[in-house]
Amino acid sequence: MRVLIIGCGYVGLELGSELLRRGHSVFGMGRGSSPVGAPPGLGWISGDVTKPETLRELPSGYDWVVFCVSSSHGTPADYEAVYHEGIRNVLEWLRNSPPARFVYTSSTGVYPQNDGSLVDESSSVSGTSDTNRILIQAEQALLDACRKDGFPGMVLRLTGIYGPGRGYWLRQFLKGEIRFDEADNRWLNMIHREDAASGIIAALERGRPGEIYNVCDDEPVQLLHLLQWLSSTLHQPMPQARTAGPVTASKRGVTSKRVSNRKLRDECGWVPGYPTFRQGFGREIACLPAA
């Protein structure tokens, strides 16, 4: 397959490397030159999804296209330009030469549930923040194109991504900077970078256009359990919890839900290589430099 990855960052480079290993012809697209760490064999195209004039003269004719851009600054204005307007610009560019499959990587942050409930792709979403609202609008722009124009797009909602050089809770624990309240035992949902890439490939190969798929590992974990496991595995003391009363959604400013990956497993035959945080973090801990 001839594949274009729009946004070759942390996940995009891993995805490109795996697709090349499988024998595909792979191109990356970004604002500047080919990024550091790009795998050998990755073609590079300079384009900016926020500037449609940079897309019009670019080569087309791709079998698969993956839109996995990231926001540089994280402000609502940046999200609007990169995600909502960005995907609309790309859809317009591909109008006359649509791919066989198109994947947009969104976030499970669009699920607002805060009661520890199990959520799947049929669960309600809500713009609980300006950035989540924009992510939902970008999803809807793609799904509207699927419904109205028959565009072969899919939405993949990814959970918290970790892997080599990245992993908030592990890094904070190692630095001794974990801060949590005694009553703060939220549910966390994670995915290793390699599994994020394999989930995208599974959707490209076997996913149904117009559908939404969650990409997460098999086992959500509560924060306290994760910290206890890190303490035991790293042979380091538990971080000191702050005494606090009941933690409310507004106080935390985060959600607490358990995200299901069953649809991606059942419909696309996807199996994560790191089914729980124990395998994934265990791999990253094993790769840490000796003290």
Secondary structure, DSSP 8 states (H G I E B T S, - for coil): -EEEEES-SHHHHHHHHHHHHTT-EEEEEESSS--TT--TT-EEEE--TT-GGGTTTS----SEEEE----SS--HHHHIIIIIHHHHHHHHHTTTS--SEEEEEEEGGG----SS-EE-TTS----SSHHHHHHHHHHHHHHHHHHHH---EEEEEE-EEEBTTB-HHHHHHHHT----BTT---EE-EEEHHHHHHHHHHHHHH--TT-EEEE--S--EEHHHHHHHHHHHHT------B--S---HHHH-S---EE--HHHHHHH----SS-SHHHHHHHHHHTS---
